[in-house]
Amino acid sequence: MISRSYLSELFSLDGRVAVVTGGSSGIGRAIAGALAGAGASVVIVARKESELAATVDELAADGCRAAWVSADLGSRDGVRAAAEQAAEVFGEPDILVNSAGINLRPPMGELGEEVWDATMAVNLEAPYLLGQRFGPGMAERGFGRIIHVTSQQAHRAFVQSGAYGVSKGALESLARSQAEAWSPHGVTCNTLVPGFVMTPLNERLSSDPEKVAALAARTMVGRNGLAEDFAGAAVFLAGRASSYVTGQAIFVDGGLSVH
Ligand SMILES: NC(=O)c1ccc[n+]([C@@H]2O[C@H](COP(=O)([O-])OP(=O)(O)OC[C@H]3O[C@@H](n4cnc5c(N)ncnc54)[C@H](OP(=O)(O)O)[C@@H]3O)[C@@H](O)[C@H]2O)c1
């Protein structure tokens, strides 16, 4: 018989500490809520204080333990400061989710160094630096979970992928390098791969009903993604249940990538 304690052993995050970048909006916000709902104490990191505070208020109203750190993950100093502040709140994290991302996609011929640098800094360097800061400690303690949020553009070009697609492809490679290094010590490192998700990130596309319908038709489920679709996969990857899953890219895309 499946008992509650069995499920809790597999999926509960009671006593765990999580840091979720980009936890104030879209996919990161839904993941932060899911991890907190499963029992983790969650620190969310992003720039805008009003959105951070609103998210934490919502989580606290639901009885969750949550806090926020405002930081710009677009600079190395910003990332370092964010990591130290985040670790001060509830202690060193057991779970790191890198969901903060930017999506600047000028035509390839017009892609300048500024866009390239900004994209790599937030989408790739911040996850790398946070991994370097928290991964070794997780390995020493014998448990850790690193979850990156990549994109279908890690696997194929799509609507001027440019630097964005490159950053996401590299992020999947980073997950494999981290998995190789730390999995023997109980730290799994995986990526969640969204298809097209209705969030503020892609306001331009998601405010065009024809494009939204065309993208939905390319999935198997018949609709575009919602931030909430990432909750279950994130709880799975953050808990004990996934201890033999590492170095993987898990598509949460309604079948878009295989249609
Ligand atoms: N939506 C999609 O269709 C889709 C598809 C594929 C992949 N993804 C990926 O999924 C992840 C989440 O995207 P989303 O759709 O949920 O986007 P979103 O709603 O725009 O959220 C992005 C989050 O990142 C934070 N952020 C951005 N730049 C930052 C910086 N310099 N420093 C600190 N925080 C920063 C934002 O907060 P502040 O602005 O306050 O800093 C916000 O919390 C991203 O990595 C994105 O590439 C999304």
The ligand as an ORCA input file, in Angstrom:
! r2SCAN-3c Opt
* xyz 0 1
  N       8.861     31.636    -21.158
  C       9.317     30.795    -22.068
  O       8.674     30.501    -23.093
  C      10.663     30.169    -21.902
  C      11.056     29.260    -22.864
  C      12.296     28.661    -22.751
  C      13.101     28.966    -21.671
  N      12.713     29.851    -20.742
  C      13.648     30.133    -19.639
  O      12.993     30.025    -18.409
  C      13.600     30.903    -17.463
  C      12.517     31.733    -16.789
  O      11.857     32.485    -17.795
  P      10.428     33.108    -17.567
  O       9.690     32.900    -18.823
  O       9.877     32.645    -16.285
  O      10.836     34.662    -17.521
  P      10.369     35.898    -16.656
  O       8.958     35.743    -16.219
  O      10.770     37.088    -17.447
  O      11.310     35.800    -15.359
  C      12.686     36.053    -15.451
  C      13.226     36.186    -14.028
  O      14.633     36.429    -14.095
  C      14.952     37.582    -13.328
  N      16.118     38.247    -13.905
  C      16.293     38.649    -15.198
  N      17.466     39.289    -15.338
  C      18.060     39.287    -14.121
  C      19.264     39.819    -13.604
  N      20.128     40.521    -14.375
  N      19.546     39.645    -12.283
  C      18.690     38.989    -11.491
  N      17.528     38.462    -11.904
  C      17.211     38.613    -13.204
  C      13.690     38.448    -13.406
  O      13.564     39.372    -12.347
  P      14.048     40.919    -12.459
  O      13.661     41.413    -13.818
  O      13.365     41.602    -11.338
  O      15.523     40.879    -12.259
  C      12.624     37.358    -13.267
  O      12.453     36.990    -11.918
  C      14.610     31.736    -18.238
  O      15.906     31.227    -18.003
  C      14.204     31.549    -19.682
  O      15.292     31.673    -20.556
  C      11.512     30.475    -20.832
*
